[in-house]
Amino acid sequence: MSESVKHQRYHDLDFVRAAAMLLGLLLHVCIFFMPPEKYFWGSGDYSGDILNAQFLNFIHLFRMQLFFLLAGFFAELVVDRKGLSNFVQDRLKRILLPFVVGVLVMVPVFTLLNGNFGYYNNLFDGKNILEIIRSSALFGWFELESGSGLKDGLLHYWFVYYLLIFYLLYVVFRPLLMSKLIQTVSGWNQLIEIGIKRWWGFLLLGVLIAPLQYSLKSVSIPPTGFNVPLADLGLYFLYFFFGVSLYRQRSLLEYVTKNAYVYAAFSVPLFILIDYPTMKIDLSAPIANDLYTWTIFDLQTLEFVRPNLIKEGVLFGGWAMVLVVLLRATLCWSMCLASIGIASRYLSKESSTVRYLADSAYWVYWIHMPLTFKLSYMFQDYEALDPLTKCYLVLVVSTLLIYMSYQWFVRYTWLGNFFMGKKKSPSDPGEEQFRILNLIKVCSKPVLIGAIFTFCVGSLMRYNRSSEDRTPLVEAYVARKQGVLDKYGTFEGFRDAFGNTPLHATQFKSEMLRRYNPLPRLIEGMDSLDHQNDVGRTALFYAVKIGNETDMRTLLDRGADPDISDCYGHTPAHAAAILCGNRNAEKSAKYRSMLRVLVEHGCDLAVQDQQQRTVADCLMEFSGVSLEDLVDGL
């Protein structure tokens, strides 16, 4: 291989890696302006837009897998060109150090600005700044004496945490993984060659990775904190190692470029269709899925434990589940390869603009979350604009502020050595075009055109939904503005896409995360408290599932039926009995208390689920406790 080829700069892949990080900016804004059936912690826009939900679906389906694939590619590139020692030193400086600073500084800053992932909650009401920092810093380490355990939260830095683990595995096991014997026996290189050379190869890659994806707690692979699930880690590491191997067979990139439009043609129509089935699969997960986990650390006892791999917690959904997993796995590969192939077609030549975006991407992702969240929460309250336009404005304002910080504090300062590899000098050729005023001038026209287009599309979509008042569903979930629900005489007829009523929505989040309690007002406006959603679950069932004991008592006292079964034959009492098997002792005790309350209210303990198990059977199977001992003395 010639020296020019060996040391070529992959401008296209640099851009794709940067785009994977920059998409996080869009991801963490659009989640605030989605339809009511998207019950995320950021939900709160009364007329959320389906396009924002599709943005989320598109980005979340493949972005992190693509990032880890490229991280593996560039890791092997650096080792190949500069040696393993240089690679380790570079990653310690550019990855580990910013991660530590992010956890120590930016996580508390985020908490101060956004109330610990809940702008509307009351967890920090009455606390001063020092008390809030004490509660949030180092995962709540300074409050361990209270017995609450550690809080598993890394914000958006979770991907850096995963990356550090992958780098460690890569450095330690690289000689073994790269050995000819392992490569030959495993057939790994041949698999990559088939997967890339054949236009249909991505289908094979999807089929091969689907079993691992099936084993995850959720098929949508949500991000996690430092208590990393081993299955999630293993899945992402496969993409990382694929990237490592792709560099060693980088001549295959020409086939990725050749087949780029095939990948795109497969991806575009199907990613739009996969969102609803994915949500429905997650909604229909059996109650045992709440116990199913690949984590190996107990946050309360601070001890290492075994993964809790409950078969019925993952084997559900039948062929629908299999097809959803297969399609998501295949789509992920096609989107990753399409991104690389299209970039190779159009961005393989050096470009100062592409280089600028690549240089800035790490800082943009590292710094963005406190700002975008705060602005998004603020814009949710502004009802005069449609949600699509609000999303766009938040993106524009936050991007401007973030790039101002990049220009002033990173690009030409010592921070640039960490976030860019090497800082720039204002006197470098071409740097004058990246001055803030010049960037604003260049971008102002397309931004304005984009604003007009977004406003027109968003307004039309809002007009089309004008007859669909979904305010009670949203307000029941976020409990944001006391008095909003008073405008309604009845809440009968309000349902989301999965049959959930406002009463259900109150129970999709902990009762601790409220500014006020909407439950009494909702009960007044409901003819029945026993409406079932598409999987047969009532609001009472979800109160038990989430652990809202006060709400559970309220619903029971107001006449909610404790004996209505879901699609698995589980009543609320079955749910409480199963969840008593939680390996977290505090949560297990909570569910035992809730089961006692259900027994006190006369729930039918003889009802059998689809496996002919009574409440007593479930309690014994999952927690080893007899029902007689649990309710002794009642």
Residue pairs with C-beta under 8 A, 6 or more apart in sequence:
6 80
6 81
7 81
9 350
10 77
11 347
11 348
11 349
11 350
11 351
11 354
11 355
12 340
12 343
12 344
12 346
12 347
12 348
13 70
13 73
13 74
13 340
13 343
13 344
14 354
14 355
14 358
15 343
15 347
15 354
15 357
15 358
16 66
16 70
16 339
16 340
16 343
17 67
17 70
17 71
17 74
17 358
17 361
18 357
18 358
18 360
18 361
19 339
19 343
19 357
19 361
20 63
20 64
20 66
20 67
20 70
20 339
21 67
21 361
21 362
21 364
21 365
22 357
22 361
22 364
22 365
23 59
23 63
24 59
24 63
24 156
24 365
24 368
25 364
25 365
25 368
25 372
25 395
25 398
25 399
25 402
26 55
26 59
26 395
27 55
27 56
27 59
27 60
27 63
28 156
28 368
28 369
28 372
28 373
28 376
29 372
29 375
29 376
29 391
29 394
29 395
29 398
30 52
30 53
30 55
30 56
30 391
31 38
31 40
31 42
31 43
31 52
31 56
32 42
32 43
32 44
32 45
32 373
32 376
32 377
32 379
32 380
32 391
32 394
33 45
33 48
33 49
33 52
33 376
33 380
33 387
33 388
33 390
33 391
34 40
34 43
34 45
34 48
34 49
34 50
34 52
34 53
34 56
34 387
35 48
35 49
35 50
35 53
35 470
35 496
35 497
36 43
36 48
36 470
36 473
36 474
36 477
36 496
36 505
37 279
37 496
37 497
37 498
37 500
38 48
38 53
38 56
38 279
39 477
39 505
39 508
39 509
41 117
41 118
41 509
42 373
42 376
42 377
43 474
43 477
43 478
44 119
44 120
44 377
44 380
44 474
44 477
44 478
44 480
45 380
45 387
45 390
45 474
46 383
46 470
46 471
46 474
46 475
47 386
47 387
47 462
47 465
47 470
48 387
48 470
48 474
49 386
49 387
49 388
49 391
49 458
49 461
49 462
50 461
51 388
51 457
51 461
52 387
52 388
52 391
53 275
54 272
54 275
57 271
57 272
57 274
57 275
57 278
58 271
60 220
61 271
61 274
61 328
61 331
61 332
61 335
62 331
62 332
62 335
62 336
62 339
64 159
64 221
64 223
64 236
65 236
65 239
65 332
65 336
66 239
66 335
66 336
66 339
66 340
67 159
68 162
68 163
68 166
68 236
68 237
68 239
68 240
68 243
69 239
69 240
69 242
69 243
69 246
69 336
70 243
71 163
71 166
71 240
71 243
72 166
72 170
72 239
72 240
72 241
72 242
72 243
72 244
72 245
72 246
72 247
73 243
73 244
73 246
73 247
74 243
74 247
75 87
75 167
75 170
75 240
75 243
75 244
76 243
76 244
76 247
76 248
77 247
78 86
78 87
78 90
79 87
79 174
80 247
82 90
84 171
84 174
87 171
88 171
90 421
91 164
91 167
93 417
93 418
94 362
94 418
94 419
94 421
95 160
95 163
95 164
95 167
96 164
97 418
98 160
98 362
98 366
98 418
98 419
99 157
99 160
99 161
99 164
102 155
102 157
102 160
102 366
103 138
103 154
103 157
104 137
104 138
106 155
106 157
106 366
106 367
106 369
106 370
107 136
107 137
107 153
107 154
107 155
107 157
108 132
108 133
108 136
108 137
109 370
110 155
110 369
110 370
110 373
111 124
111 132
111 133
111 135
111 136
112 129
112 132
112 133
113 370
113 373
113 374
114 370
114 373
114 374
114 377
115 121
115 123
115 124
116 123
116 124
116 136
116 153
117 153
118 513
119 373
119 377
120 478
120 479
120 480
120 513
120 514
120 515
121 512
121 513
121 514
121 515
122 512
122 513
122 514
122 515
123 512
123 513
124 131
124 132
124 135
127 135
134 142
134 143
135 142
135 143
136 151
139 150
139 151
139 152
139 153
139 225
139 226
140 148
140 149
140 150
140 151
141 150
144 150
144 302
147 300
147 586
148 300
148 586
149 298
149 299
149 300
149 301
149 302
149 584
149 586
150 299
150 300
150 302
151 299
152 224
152 225
152 226
152 227
152 299
153 225
154 161
154 225
154 226
155 369
156 223
156 365
156 368
156 369
157 366
158 223
158 224
158 225
158 226
159 223
161 226
161 228
162 228
162 233
162 236
165 228
165 233
166 236
166 237
166 240
169 237
170 177
170 240
170 241
170 244
176 182
177 241
177 244
178 248
182 188
183 189
188 245
189 245
189 248
189 249
191 204
191 205
191 208
192 242
192 245
192 246
192 249
192 252
193 249
193 252
194 201
194 204
195 201
195 202
195 204
195 205
195 333
196 246
196 249
196 252
196 255
196 256
196 337
197 252
197 255
198 204
199 259
199 262
202 263
202 266
202 330
202 333
202 334
202 337
203 330
205 330
205 333
206 326
206 329
206 330
206 331
206 332
206 333
206 334
207 326
207 329
207 330
209 235
209 238
209 329
209 332
209 333
210 325
210 326
210 329
210 330
212 231
212 234
212 235
212 238
213 219
213 221
213 235
213 325
213 328
213 329
214 314
214 321
214 322
214 325
215 231
215 294
215 314
216 229
216 231
216 232
216 235
216 294
216 314
217 229
217 231
217 289
217 292
217 293
217 294
217 313
217 314
218 282
218 285
219 278
219 281
219 282
219 321
219 324
219 325
219 328
220 278
220 282
220 328
221 232
221 235
224 232
227 295
227 297
227 299
228 295
229 293
229 294
229 295
229 307
230 294
230 295
230 296
230 307
231 294
232 294
239 336
246 252
246 253
253 340
253 344
256 337
256 340
256 341
256 344
257 341
257 344
257 345
258 341
259 337
259 341
260 337
260 338
260 340
260 341
260 342
260 344
260 345
261 341
263 334
263 335
263 337
263 338
263 341
264 334
264 338
264 342
266 330
266 331
266 334
267 331
267 334
267 335
267 338
270 327
270 331
271 331
271 335
274 324
274 327
274 328
274 331
276 497
277 320
277 323
277 324
278 324
278 328
279 497
279 498
280 498
280 534
281 317
281 320
281 321
281 324
283 498
283 533
283 534
283 535
284 316
284 317
284 534
284 535
284 567
285 313
285 316
285 317
286 312
286 313
286 316
286 568
286 570
287 545
287 568
287 570
287 574
287 575
287 578
287 579
288 310
288 312
288 313
288 578
288 622
289 310
289 313
289 314
289 316
290 313
290 545
290 578
290 579
290 582
291 308
291 310
291 313
291 578
291 579
291 581
291 582
291 583
291 622
292 308
292 309
292 310
292 313
292 314
293 307
293 308
294 307
294 309
295 307
296 304
296 305
296 306
296 307
297 303
297 304
297 305
298 304
298 305
298 583
298 584
299 584
300 584
300 585
300 586
301 585
305 583
308 583
317 324
347 354
352 430
352 433
356 434
359 411
359 420
359 424
360 403
360 406
360 410
360 411
360 420
362 419
362 420
363 402
363 405
363 406
363 410
363 415
363 419
363 420
364 402
364 403
364 406
366 419
367 402
367 405
368 398
368 402
371 398
371 401
371 402
372 394
372 398
375 394
375 397
375 398
376 391
376 394
379 385
379 390
379 393
379 394
380 390
382 390
385 393
385 455
385 458
386 455
386 458
386 459
386 461
386 462
387 458
387 462
388 454
388 457
388 458
388 461
388 462
389 451
389 454
389 455
389 458
389 459
392 450
392 451
392 454
392 455
392 458
393 451
396 447
396 451
400 440
403 436
403 439
404 436
407 434
407 435
407 436
409 415
410 416
410 419
410 420
410 423
411 420
411 423
411 424
411 434
412 423
412 424
412 425
412 426
413 423
414 423
415 423
416 422
416 423
416 424
417 423
424 431
425 431
432 438
433 442
469 494
470 494
470 496
471 484
472 485
472 488
472 491
472 494
472 502
472 522
473 494
473 496
473 500
473 501
473 502
473 505
474 505
475 481
475 484
475 485
475 502
475 518
476 485
476 502
476 503
476 505
476 506
476 518
476 522
477 505
477 506
477 508
477 509
479 506
479 513
479 514
479 515
479 516
479 517
479 518
480 515
482 515
482 516
485 491
485 502
485 518
485 521
485 522
485 525
486 521
488 525
489 525
490 525
490 526
490 527
491 501
491 502
491 503
491 522
491 525
491 526
492 525
492 526
492 527
494 501
494 502
495 501
496 505
498 533
498 534
498 535
499 531
499 532
499 533
499 534
500 508
500 533
501 526
501 531
501 533
501 539
502 518
502 522
503 519
503 522
503 523
503 526
503 529
503 531
503 539
504 531
504 533
504 537
504 538
504 539
504 542
506 518
506 519
506 522
506 539
506 551
507 539
507 542
507 543
507 545
507 546
507 548
507 551
508 542
508 546
509 546
510 546
510 547
510 548
511 517
511 546
511 548
511 550
511 551
519 551
519 554
519 555
520 554
523 529
523 554
523 555
523 558
529 538
529 539
529 540
529 555
529 558
529 559
529 560
529 561
530 538
530 540
530 560
530 561
530 564
531 538
531 539
532 538
532 564
532 566
535 566
535 567
536 564
536 565
536 566
536 567
537 545
537 566
538 560
538 561
538 564
538 572
539 555
539 560
540 552
540 555
540 556
540 560
540 561
540 562
540 564
540 572
541 564
541 566
541 570
541 571
541 572
541 575
542 548
543 549
543 551
543 552
543 555
543 572
544 552
544 572
544 575
544 576
544 579
544 591
544 594
544 598
545 575
545 579
547 587
547 590
547 591
547 594
549 590
549 593
549 594
549 597
552 572
552 594
552 597
552 598
553 597
556 562
556 597
556 598
556 601
562 571
562 572
562 573
562 598
562 601
562 602
562 603
562 604
563 571
563 573
563 603
563 604
563 607
564 571
564 572
565 571
565 574
565 607
565 609
568 609
568 610
569 607
569 608
569 609
569 610
569 611
570 578
570 609
571 603
571 604
571 607
571 615
572 598
572 603
573 595
573 598
573 599
573 603
573 604
573 605
573 607
573 615
574 607
574 609
574 613
574 615
574 618
576 591
576 592
576 594
576 595
576 598
577 591
577 595
577 615
577 616
577 618
577 619
577 622
577 623
577 627
578 618
578 619
578 622
579 587
579 588
579 591
579 622
580 588
580 591
580 592
580 595
580 619
580 622
580 623
580 625
580 630
581 588
581 621
581 622
581 623
582 588
582 591
588 623
592 625
592 630
595 615
595 619
595 630
595 631
596 630
596 631
596 634
599 605
599 631
599 634
600 634
603 615
605 614
605 615
605 616
605 627
606 614
607 614
607 615
608 614
609 618
613 621
615 627
616 626
616 627
619 625
619 626
619 627
619 630
620 626
620 627
